[in-house]
C-alpha cells in the first residue's frame, strides 16, 4: 500500500532492529518497559523462519527533504481460531511513532491487516487495548469495532511463563 510519502509493506529481516526499537517504545508508552524480553534476533527468528506463524507489516514515511523511506510503525499479527466462527486474525501490536500519530496512518495500517485477514478467509479480527488508551479506543469506535468486555462481558486472561511453569508442575 502506497500513498505519496507514506506506504505499508511486508517487513523484511533487516527491519527487525527498527521494529524492536518501536516495541520498546510501545512498552514505555504502556508503562511496561521492564516486561520486554524479546530481542532483535528473536523477533527475526519468530517472523522469518520457515513455518512461522507471525506476520509483520511496517509503515514507512519519506520526509520531503530526503530520498529514502524510514520505518515509522509496525503491526504484528497472527491467525487463531474460533470454534464458533472459524479463522481469526489477531493483531498483537499496532504502533506508529509519536511524531507521526494523528495523521491516520494507524487506521490505514489496521485496515491493511483487516484486508489480509479477509484475503485469508478470516471471519473476525481481534486485538486488545489498555483501558486508559483513549486515543486508540476512540479510533476503534470510529471503525465500528465492538468492545466485547462491554457488550458481552468477555474478559481476557493470561498466564506468563512463571504461572505456566507453576500450573504445569503443580497441577
Secondary structure, 3 states (H helix, E strand, C coil): CEECCEEEEECCHHHHHHHHHHHHHHHHHCCCHHHCCCCHHHHHHHHHCCCCCEEEEEEEECCCCCCCCEEEEEEEEEEEEECCCEEEEEEEEEEECHHHCCCCHHHHHHHHHHHHHHHCCCCEEECCCCCCCHHHHHHHHHCCCCCHHHHCCCCCCCCCHHHHHHHHHHC
